[in-house]
Amino acid sequence: MPNTAQSDMIVSRRSVLVKGAVIGAGLLAGNTSALRALAVAQPPLRRPLHDLAWNDPVVATLRDAVGLLKRASRRDRLSWVGLAGIHGANTDDYRFCPHGNWYFLPWHRAYISIYERLIRDLTANPEFALPYWDWTSQPKIPEVFISPKTPDGKTNWLYVNDRAFGQKWLRSWPANRPLPSRVVGPAVLREILETRNYEEFGSGRPRGQDNLDQSWMFKHNGLHGALEKTPHNLLHIKIGGWMPSPLAPRDPLFLVHHCNVDRIWALWNALGNTNSADFLWNEMTFSGQFINPDRTPYAPKVSDLVVPEMLGYSYGLAQPPPVSNSSILAIENKLTPSPAIPAAADVRPVKAYTMTPAIVGTAERPLGIDFAVGAALIDAVAKCESNPSTARLLSAPSGWNPKEVRALALLRDVAVSNPRETEYRIFLDHPDLSSQTPVNDPHFVGSFGTFEHGRRGTLCEDRERDNPSFLLDLTAVIRRLYGNRPPLGDTITLQLAPAPARPDVGSPGIIKPNRIELMFVAS
């Protein structure tokens, strides 16, 4: 419970974003009067794992409960195996949890709340709240998860030792190695929190959605949002074992990882950002999937899931976001089309170039796509120039002078193979790109992973499987490369290079976008 001084503190967007260490630890306190109006007492507080020793009551309760669930019959829906089956019961029919889809965040919020409430019930501890793994400030696997025995010699149920299922289900990321900063570092978190539009932050609506049929939850063809595509996806992939598979909850790390993802959503809201007002998001009901601790069905609507405190837990943040009156917005938003690009800024005229790659990208032969955009447009991005000629380049209205020009690449319908083993790295204009090119190279744009949505080892090009899309901001790299010197020509080359996601990976997968759009937007 925050003290009086903390309760009186108002957290501004600027103060939060500037204090990177505070963001990393998640130790924010805000005005809690709004929360107290929603509940008689402050709900149990979810705390960061790095503050908790192996014998802390929170860790001990989690460990004991996981042990009880693991020893229960696998046929029981409320066993460890049964609960994991909710997330990915049948990997052949592709109807596992939402990914690359704007239901990603609320579905997983509901899902991990089942575990939290069940643990309270199993341990008779109503004050228990799941801890979160703040991988930004503590990028190593938490110590309480890495030893098969506790310091007092008891079984550590948070350790993965599923050797009966084969070596591949054991974590393969070295326990003493921090996760890369490009995956979970402060700069990544800052970029996520500075995102303004929900669909760019929390992933986009499925392509073509026009109703509330349950099948839309299992379409994975939306835009992977900033939170999902890099820290969420790549952490799953880099940990290895169960984590990169639909049965990821078989690893207890899943809970504390997703608890942190959920915390970042709550933090994004506490900074003043609003969730989607579209009724196709708010009114979707997750029916026939979840179960309460008393074994009755749990079928929450998305609009029931936007305030953590209403679900019985808190992160100690500022007041919750307002709940949209989706019934009022229904008529207005019913047929709102999916935006061509996220509305992250006051986007004005867009100059776009589209290419359809004819080949795939491999580790040995990265995929390079040339866009003949003209040196003047490249220079406009590199120099941040604001003049009439820039407006003309973008076919802007007469008299309008943009303050900034950004370059974005949208990879649509990305088919991949071996997503469990692969990190997909993006470079720009590298003269000699190879599988050995380091990620600290100035031509490096960024990387992403994708949760498994195709058969292991094969390129999933089946259009019915609905491959995901990814948005990449090329602006910073163009400015780094050409801010102090002119571009080498009229062409930009976007390069896609699959790479092993972990030290144990021999051969990574391949990548083939169905279409790539290079867009220049101004604000």
MOZIWO-V8305 format. One record per helix or strand. SS is the DSSP state (2 for helix, 1 for strand). FROM is the first residue (numbers start at 1). TO is the last residue. If there is no record, write none. Layout:
# MOZIWO-V8305
ss->SS from->FROM to->TO
ss->SS from->FROM to->TO
This chain:
# MOZIWO-V8305
ss->2 from->4 to->7
ss->2 from->13 to->18
ss->2 from->20 to->25
ss->2 from->33 to->38
ss->1 from->44 to->45
ss->1 from->48 to->48
ss->2 from->49 to->51
ss->2 from->57 to->71
ss->2 from->80 to->88
ss->2 from->104 to->123
ss->1 from->132 to->132
ss->2 from->143 to->145
ss->1 from->149 to->149
ss->1 from->155 to->155
ss->2 from->163 to->165
ss->2 from->167 to->169
ss->2 from->181 to->184
ss->2 from->186 to->193
ss->2 from->198 to->202
ss->2 from->214 to->218
ss->1 from->223 to->224
ss->2 from->226 to->239
ss->2 from->248 to->250
ss->2 from->253 to->270
ss->2 from->279 to->282
ss->1 from->285 to->285
ss->1 from->290 to->291
ss->1 from->297 to->298
ss->1 from->301 to->301
ss->2 from->302 to->304
ss->2 from->308 to->311
ss->1 from->313 to->314
ss->2 from->326 to->333
ss->1 from->350 to->355
ss->1 from->361 to->361
ss->1 from->367 to->372
ss->2 from->375 to->383
ss->2 from->388 to->393
ss->1 from->405 to->416
ss->2 from->419 to->421
ss->1 from->422 to->428
ss->1 from->444 to->448
ss->2 from->463 to->465
ss->1 from->469 to->473
ss->2 from->475 to->482
ss->1 from->491 to->500
ss->1 from->511 to->522
